[in-house]
Amino acid sequence: MKKFLIAAGCALTLTTAMAQAETLRIAFDVPYEPFEYKTPDGELTGFEVELAEAMCEELKRDCEFVVQAWDGMIPGLMARKFDLVMSSMSITDERKQKVLFSKPYYNTPAAWFGAEDLEIDVANKEALKGKIVGVQRGTTMDSYVTEELSGVVKVKRYTTADDMVLDLEGQRLDLVFLDYPVGEQTVLSRDGYAQIGGPVMLGEGVGAAMRQRREDLAEDVNAALDKLKEDGTYDTIMKKYFSYDIKM
């Protein structure tokens, strides 16, 4: 399996129409550590990146990995800039109206994070009243805060988790609401910050997203992911990035 890395919107460089048809273009939002991010030398890596590499090997398909900002994921998929999104996209009824999902391949909770000396009951709307909360734009966490806490908190939306954490450190945010593994990497890795309250389970898990008429691709992806779970490849990759089981 050959792997290519391109930026969203760049023209394909394959030499024949047949090669273009056989190549599977997979989009990731970067950085979203530990799921997808770049190493200091610029290599794309992370849990979902390695899982996608293994999936392409199983499918015997050449793959191009496309870096795409999160808020352009579904529009880019619809515009045929790529064929598949494997970038922590939670399966929701609203998204099902636009895209076709594979079976869920992982599920992790969301969580609140803030300064470790912050004493607040995040389950109490009165306690949250007037607080400034950061979320990543267009995520399930954004939807949850918008729907459940509208008129209670002031919501600030960010393109990347890193930008959000910078504002948390600069005391321009009181709390951030993130996928737990992302918060673990970006918030808990800093001194003076902690998870606030318990985990919050959202959605039906995360699946690979594709255009709605690609039932053939969904069948191939599901079969490959099932095989990777059965033969232990999934667990091997998962244990590189997580100390707990996220498999569905």
N, C-alpha and C positions, 0 to 999 in steps of 0.2 A: 504493500500500500504506500503510495506516494502522498506526501502531505505538503500543501502550499499554504502560505499565509499572505492574505491580501487585505487591503483596507476597503471598507464598504464603498461601493460606487466605482471601484477601479475596474477597468476592462479585463476580461479573462485573456490569458496569454497562450491558451492551448492552441495547437496548430490545426486540429481538424474538428469538424462538427461532431464526429463520433466520440472523440476524447472529451469534448465539452459535455456531451450527453451522459457519458459514463461517470463524470466527476461529480461528487456530492459536495455541495457548498454548505458549510455549517457555520452559523453565526454565534459569536460570544460577545458579551459586554465586558469590557476590561477597564479598570480593575474591579474584580468582585471576589477577592480572596476569601476562602481557599478554593473557590470553585473555578475561577479563571483569572489569570493575572500574568504579567510578564516578569521574568527573572531579570536581574541587573544587566545581563548581556542581551536582553531583548527577546528571549525565547518565550513563547506562549506555553503556559502550563497550568496545572490545577486539576482538581478532581474531575470536572466535566470534560476538560480537554483530554485527559488521559482516557476517560471512558469513551469519548468519541473516537480517539485513535484506535482503541481496542475494537470498537464497533465496526469501524471501517475495515480493519483487518479481517474481522469475522465475515463481513459482507463482500470482501475482496473488491473493494471500491477505492479508487483514488479520491482523495478529499482535499478541498480547499477550506482553510479556516479563515473566516471573515471577522474582523473586529468592527462591531457596530454598537453605537450608543444605545442604551436601553430604550429611550423614548422613540427610537426609530426602528425597533425590532419588528413589530407587526407590519408597519408600512413597508419596510424593506422586504419582508417576506412576500407581501402582496405584489410588490413591484418586481418580483423575481430576481432580486439582487443576490439571494441565496435560497437554498432549498429547505433548510432545516434550522431551527433554533434550539440549541442545547445550552441555555444560559439561565438556569434556575427560574424558569417560567412556571409559576403555579397554575394548576388546572382550575379554572373557575367557569361558572356558567356563562358569564359575560364573554370571556375569551373563546369559549366553544362556539359562539355565534360567528366568529371570524376565522378561526383556525381549527385544524384537526390535530388532536394530541395523540401521542403514543400512550401506552400504559405508563402510570407513574413509576419513576425509577429511583426517587428518594423523597423523603419528607423530613423536614426539620422544623422546630418551632420558631416563632418570632419571639423577641424579648425586648424589654426596655433597658436602656443603659444610661447611666449618668454618673455624676461625681459620687464617690463612695460615701461621703458624709451627707448625701441628700436623703432626708427622711420624708418619704412620701408614700402613700398607699396608691399605687397606680391603678388599682381596681376601683377606686373611689373617684367618681367624676368631680365631686366637690373639691377634693384635694388637688385635682389636676387643673382646676379652673384658672385660666389666665396664663398657664405655662406655655412656653415656646418649645414646640416639638419638631424635630427634624426627621424626615423620611426621604427615601429615594423615590423620585418621581416615577409614577406609573407602575409601582410594585403593589403586591398584595398588601403590604404594610401601609402604603399610602391609602389604598382603598379602605382598609380597616379604620384608620384614624379619621379619615374623611367622613365615613358613614357613622361611626360610633361616637366620635368626639366633636362633631361639628358644633360650633358655638360654645364649646368648652375650652379648647386649647387653640392657640395660634399655630398653624402648620406652616413650616418652611420646607420647600421641596428642593431636592438637589439631584444633579445628574449622576454624581458618584458618591459612594459611601465615604471616600477619603475627604472630599470637600465638606461633608456633613460633620465628620469628626473634628476637622479643623475649627469649625464654628463652635462645636461643643467645648473644645479646649480653650477657645477664645471667649467663653462664657456668653456667647450670643445665642445659645440654646440651653434649655434646662434639661431636656431629655432627647434621646434619639430612639426610634423604634426600628429594629433591624432583624433580618434573618439571624438566628442565634450564631451560627458559625462565622458569619461576616462580622458580627459584633465582637465575637471572641477574638478574631484576628485584628480588628481595627481599633477596638475600644479597650478591651480587657488587657491588651498588650501594653497599654500605657499605665503608668503609676497614677493612683488616685481615682481610678474609675472602677465601677462595678455594675453587675446586673442588678436592676431594681425590680423587685417582685418576681413572680414565677413566670414560666414559659407560657406562650399563647399559641395554640395550634390554629392554623388558618388553612383553608382550602382543602383540596383532595390530594395533595402531593404535587410534585414537579414532574412534568413530562416534556418530551421533545415535541415541538410545534412545527407543523407544515401546512401547506395550502390544503383546503378542504377536499379537493378532488384527488389527493394523493394517497388513496387507500392502499395502493401497491407499496408505496414507500413506508407507510405506517406498519404494514404487515412485515416488511423486511426489518425495520427498526425493532419492532417488538420481538421478533424471532431472535435477532442478534443479541438484544439485551437479556432475554431469557437464557440464552446459551452462556453468556458471560456470568450470569448469576449462578447457573448450574455448575460450571466448571471451576468456580473459585476466583476467576479473574476480577470480577466486581469487588469481592471482599478484599483482595490484595490491593487494589487501587484505593478503596475506601480507607483501609487501615493506614495508608500513607498520610492521610489528611485529617482523619477523625479518630478520636479515642472512644467513640460510641457508635452504635449501629444506626445508620440512616436509611437502610435498604427497605424498599417496599416490595 
